[in-house]
Amino acid sequence: MSKSKKIREILSAKELLRVASVHIRISKSIRFLFVIVISMVFLLAFIYVLMVFDREAPMPIRIYLLIGIAGLYGLSVAVLMRSTNRGNPLIITERGIVIIPAIVEVWEDLEKYGWETFTGTQRVSLTSKGEGTCLYIINKGNFQRNIESWTGHTSLSQYGIFFRPEQIIEAEKILRRFGLTEISSLKFNKDGRN
């Protein structure tokens, strides 16, 4: 089943819990405007290298500069698209869990859950917005889609999905109801130690 079909299926079911992101949601029109501005800046740099940049410079240097500019442009757009996907809420329904477009899980694909707390030096960002408790979800199979491979932390932290105490209690009831078992110890405990 495709990701978009799963999203529709999950969102069509009865909503049980919604957890807002601490990030501001950026509209598609603003994101499009950012892409246009970035494109124009890199286009001007591209034209500068082609037309103005030291005409005496050997052609390989100019080609390397053009390749570098194109690479930076691609990286900039990728970072922009990733950062502007933030702000969507976590929605838990009778059919599964979804954060559009990042996390799409039906209950049959999930196995375990836990809680990971980010505070002090363990917080996600430099501001207090990056502090709180996140849901740690283990899906069935060897490849963990909801855990960042390079840190071992829950990917929900990057989307700013932090649960209040009453939401944790409600979420635990829902997760147990759908057969998920709680993890006794995470790779990183709540205090940040192994």
Secondary structure by P-SEA (a helix, b strand, c coil): ccaaaaaaaaaaccccbbbbbcbbbbcaaaaaaaaaaaaaaaaaaaaaaaccccccccaaaaaaaaaaaaaaaaaaaaaaaaaacccbbbbbcccccccccccccccccccbbbbbbbccccccccccccbbbbbbbbccccccccccccccccccccccccccaaaaaaaaaaaaaabbbbbccccccccccc
